[in-house]
Each structure stands twice: as structure tokens, then as C-alpha cells.
Amino acid sequence: MKLQNIKIVMVGTTHPGNIGAAARAMNNMCLSHLTLVDPQCPIGETAYARASGANAILDNRETCSGLAQAIADCNLAVATSARRRSLPWPELNPQELADKLISMDDSGRVALVFGREHSGLLNEEIQLCNQMVCIPTNPEFSSLNLASAIQVLCYEIFNRQYDAPLPVKEPDAHDLPAPSSEVEGYFEHLQQILLSSGYLDPDQPGMIMQRLRRLYLRSELTRNEINILRGMLTAIEKQKH
Amino acid sequence: MKLQNIKIVMVGTTHPGNIGAAARAMNNMCLSHLTLVDPQCPIGETAYARASGANAILDNRETCSGLAQAIADCNLAVATSARRRSLPWPELNPQELADKLISMDDSGRVALVFGREHSGLLNEEIQLCNQMVCIPTNPEFSSLNLASAIQVLCYEIFNRQYDAPLPVKEPDAHDLPAPSSEVEGYFEHLQQILLSSGYLDPDQPGMIMQRLRRLYLRSELTRNEINILRGMLTAIEKQKH
């Protein structure tokens, strides 16, 4: 895949220095697409000072409201996290992530999603993503600086590309992982059917839907597969009436 | 070799934030021995703030005058550099460095030497070292932040040690991939529902079922997931009658 198709998504960042340092780290490793989701600080002098010349990345940043919007056009969204979760999400280490990206098609779009300085990503944000990546750390002192975590992942990815320029065969677009917005459309459809069939408790759809999300996001559904799954749902709905 | 036998040596650092950030990066990766050679700034509030709790590393730092003193007790000194030198020094990449360190004897002492923020190491300082390590970067924007460079090398070294055998927690049997017989039971159930809903052509169920098999087999369904998927099918069936 292409490095320019990878976006670094920073969610709810509170310190402008971290945004500037992230831009520098990205530029060092040939990444250029920075997306801020609901930033909690101005992007001014402090950010530009820490960017140390990577101004174009800050100038061209995208700003979104909510993570879903930021990853809507992405075929793969990977959440970073230090904490283990109550519902564990499929997990890669940084090298496995780099290997996965290098094997992707050139048209694939990828988001690497980083959470807030003190509290990381919310469970519902992680559950928008296909997978998690965890940087191995000292278990007694596991919280990396936000920009340092970005540096480590950008380094792994650049380094892996740099190692091996590999030709990849061009698959049919319908056999590539679908963008997040289409996958979310399927989840809405599924939830609606499961509510109307009485399988989901309308007051507590959560746990079952979370497990279904984990299953289907892990599978990286293609467009063809989403068409089949939604076709099934539509056929079942029609039959009822 | 032992991680505690590796010292991070910072030469002529001018920004206390970089020293604090280096301490944090070291602590994240289980390194603890910090040596400052002729630091050009006070190690006070700014450094401790950026250390973010890695205070012990700052408290126990060693301060030396001149690089020779700092590396006097080391069996291996490795200089970091972004620039190519007029007299090329033997050069490793970060993974080669990590491999080299892991193969060293437990008693070996190692210094990783980092230069000044703007000018790096002097030629005569590099020439006190056994080897150089270069972090691969964007040739158009190659200068990493000092603490970021320390983060990347500490990460590679820790990660390489950590790769060695680790105890892994035993997952619940219901969260492991289910045996094939249970997955096949799900496929039969699914096919029957899709036939009765009219979604599958009874004469040619093949192509759609093959694609569904590929999707679910790729996902390596767990027992818990099969229970949810079959529960959904049963709820939908009941609703019809």
C-alpha cells in the first residue's frame, strides 16, 4: 500500500505540543495525512514550534467531529491502546501491523487512531475500529507519550516499506475491505432486524452488538460480502410481511 | 544481555524537556541508566514534567564531563547519527543493533550515545564509539526529535528482548476458535433459513453459501460467536410462525 494513504487520527488531543510533535514524527517517516477529531486545544505557535518545519502537515490537517466521520472513507481502522479491555478486540503488535499494511492494495485507505493523553480511546471508539495495535512496554510504566507512540508506529511502518518495495496484485474493488461507512450501514440494518425480531433487548442491545461488531470488523468485510449480508437481511424482512 | 546494563548517554543537550522525555521513553521500555555529558540546561521542573513520573531515572542520572568518561566502563558504545560522515563508521540499523545486544553476554555494558539537538555528535565523539546506528527516515526531513530517536531505539531493544518467550494468559475455551463440527452446524442452520426465506435459490445455493463460508471461516468463529449467530437465526425463525 501507499504511505500517503495512511492517516494519523488524533482523538480529543489536549496538548498542542503533541500535535506538532506528531506532525514532525510523521514527516520523518514520510506520512503526511493528519486528522484531528474534536481537538481540545488551539493549533498555533506551540504546535508549529514542535513540528520543527513539518508545517505543511499541520496546514493541511483535516478536522472532524467524532471518530466515525474521520474513518468513514477508510478500509482499515486500527486503534492504539495500552489498556486491556473488558471485551478484548483483535490485537496486533507494531510489526504485525506493518506487515499487514505492506500487503494491502495500493488503493486501500488506513486510519491509525490515537486517543486522549490521559484516558486514551473510549470503548465505543475502539469498537468502530477493525483491530487494535499495542506497543509492547514496561508493564509497570506503560503509558507512552502520545507523540512517541505515533513516532514508534510511523517508524515501524516506514521501516517495513523501506525494507521491501513489494509489487502487489490488483484485486477487484468489491473484494477489498469496504469503507467504514458501509460497514456501519450494515450494523445499523442488522441491529434493526435483531430488535424487531425480539432477539435484542431494546434497553440493552450493547453486549451482543459489541460482539457482533468485533466478529465482523475482525473479518474486514468486503463490499461483496456486505451486499450478501444485507441481501439476507432484506429477504428475511420481506418474508415477515 | 541485561536491559539494566544499557546506558543512554545524552551529549550536550540544550532542552530540559528532551531530557525528561528521554527518561519517560526509557522507563516505558525498561531502561533506567541515564548519563548526561556536559548538559547545557538545568534539570528542573520542565524536565520532571515531561518525565511524567519517571522521576527515579532523573534522580539517579550520572553527569560526566566529556564522552570518554561516560563510556569508560562500557564494552560497546554505539553512536546515533542522521548524517553521513566523511569517514563512514561501521553502521547498524536499529534491528541489527537490537539483535547484537541480545546476543551479548549478561555482563556486557553498553552505551547508546545521542548528540546535540541541532548539531549531533562531533566527529571525534563518534570516533570514540565502536559503531553507529542510523534510524531510517525520510531523506527530505531526516532529523528526528532527540527524545523520539531515544524512544525508537529503546523500543527496538526492549521489543527484541520481549520477543523472547513470554507467558501468555490462557483464554476461555469459549473465546477460542470453535471446532469445525460446530461451525458446520451453523452453516447448515444458516442455509436452511436462507432457503426458507427465498434468499437462496434451492437449485443453486452454491455461490452465496461459498462466499458466506469464506467470510465466516476466515473469521475463525469462537463458540460464543456461534451461540450468538445461531441465537439470531432461532429468534428470526420463531418470529415467522
Interface residues (C-beta under 8 A of the other chain):
Chain A: A21 R24 A25 N27 N28 M29 C30 R50 S52 G53 A54 P94 I135 P136 T137 N138 F141 S142 S143 L144 N145 A147 S148 Q151 V152 Y155 F158 N159 Y162 I193 L194 S197 G198 Y199 I208 R211 L212 L215 Y216 R218 S219 L221 N224 E225 I228 G231 M232 A235 I236 K238 Q239 K240
Chain B: A21 R24 A25 N27 N28 M29 C30 R50 S52 G53 A54 P94 I135 P136 T137 N138 F141 S142 S143 L144 N145 A147 S148 Q151 V152 Y155 F158 N159 Y162 I193 L194 S197 G198 Y199 I208 R211 L212 L215 Y216 R218 S219 L221 N224 E225 I228 G231 M232 A235 I236 K238 Q239 K240
